[in-house]
Amino acid sequence: MAFTAPRHPWLDCSEAPLYVITVPVTMTDQELSEFLAALTRLYDGLGHEIAYVIDASKVASLPGNQRKLIDDTEKAYRFQDFRWNRGQAFVVDNAIIRGIISVIWFVSRAPYPTKVFATKAPAMAWARERLAKSKVA
């Protein structure tokens, strides 16, 4: 049976296996939970290598409880990330936040390559390069 990516307004699957997540300016806990459910459906159906670009350049804030929801989901799917994820680019225009994210990723040692960018175009290019190195793009 062929893989069908889940549909969600924040998840662009048009360049699969490169998936682009565009995080809105603000979100409710319910909206975030619905997105994370779509993301877990994506992971549950994976059988191929992937890369992500997460565009959080418009996000106003992310409360602690929402960060925990994201962290819990990432922990639950760490094995799938290790197996399938070839790179995760994060787009945020604030230089201080970029630095903080870089330090967090350095300390936490994600099971896949990570890089933080100021704009989306170089993030997309980097993610495509990661996939090309895996010979899936």
N, C-alpha and C positions, 0 to 999 in steps of 0.2 A: 504494500500500500504506500502510495506517495505521501511525502510529508507536506502538511498544510500548516502554514504559520498562523497563529491566532491573530485575530483582528482587535486592534485597540487604537484609538486616535493618537496616542503618544508613540506608537510603535510603527515605524516605516519598514516594511519588509520588501520594498520594491527592488532593492539591490542585494537581496539574499545571495550568499551567506553573510553579507554585511548588513547588520541591523542597526537602524538609527532610531534612537530614543530621544524625543524632544520633550523635556520636562517643562510643564507650564509655570507661569509666574507664581501662582499659588495653587494649592490643592487641598481638598479635604482628606481626612483619614480614609473615608470610604472610597474616594477616587483613587488614592494611592493603593489601597487594598485591591481594587478592581484591576489596576494596572499590574500589580505584582502577581495576581492570579493569571493574567494573560501571559506574563513572562514565565511563570512556572509551567504553563501549558506548552510554551515554546521549548523550554528545557526538557520536559517530559517526552516530547516528540523528536528530539534531536537524534541524529545519526550521522551528522556531518560537522565539519569544522566551521566555526563562525568567528566573527569579530563584531564589536560594538563601537558605535560612536554615541556617547551620551551628551546631548547638547543641553547643558544646564545654564546657559548664558543669560537666561531671562528670569531665573528663580530669584524670588525676593527673600525667602527664608525657608528653612527646613527645621521644624520643631523637633525636639529630642525624641518624641514618641514616633515620629515619622522616620527619623534616622534609624531607630530601633527596628521598625518594620522592615526596612530595606536590609539592615544588617542581618536580621533573622533569616530572611529569604536567601541572602548570599551565603550564609553559613549552611543552610539546608541543601544548597545546590553546589557546594564547593567541589564535589567530585565531578559533576558534569562540567563545571568550569575548567577543572584540571584536564579533563579528557577532550573537550571540544573547543574551548575558547582560545583563540590565537592572538587576541589583543583587545584591549579596552581603552578607547580614547575618551577623555573627558574634556568637554569644552566649557570653560568659564572665563568671562572677560575680566574679572577682578584678579589682579596680580597677587594680592595677599592670599586670597582663597586658593588660587592655583598653587602657591607655595605650600599652604597647609595640606592640601590634597596630596601633593607630591610626597611630603614627609609622611603622611599617614600610610600611603601605599608603600613607601620604602620600608617603614617599620613593620607593617602587617604582612608584607611579602605575599601579595596575591598570587594565586597559582597560574597566572597568565601574565604576559607583558602588559604594562600600563604606561600611559603617557598623558599629560595634561597640556591642553592647548588654549590659546586665547581666542581663536576663531575656528570655524567649522571646516573650512577648506583643507588646511593642513592636517586636521584630525582625520578627515576622510581619506586623504592620500596615505597617511600612516597606516590606517586600518586596512586599506587595500593592499599595501605593501606587506603587511603581516600575513594576509591571506595568500598573496602570491608566493611568499616564502614557503607556505604550506601546500602550494600547488592546487588550491581549490578555487581561486578566483577566475 
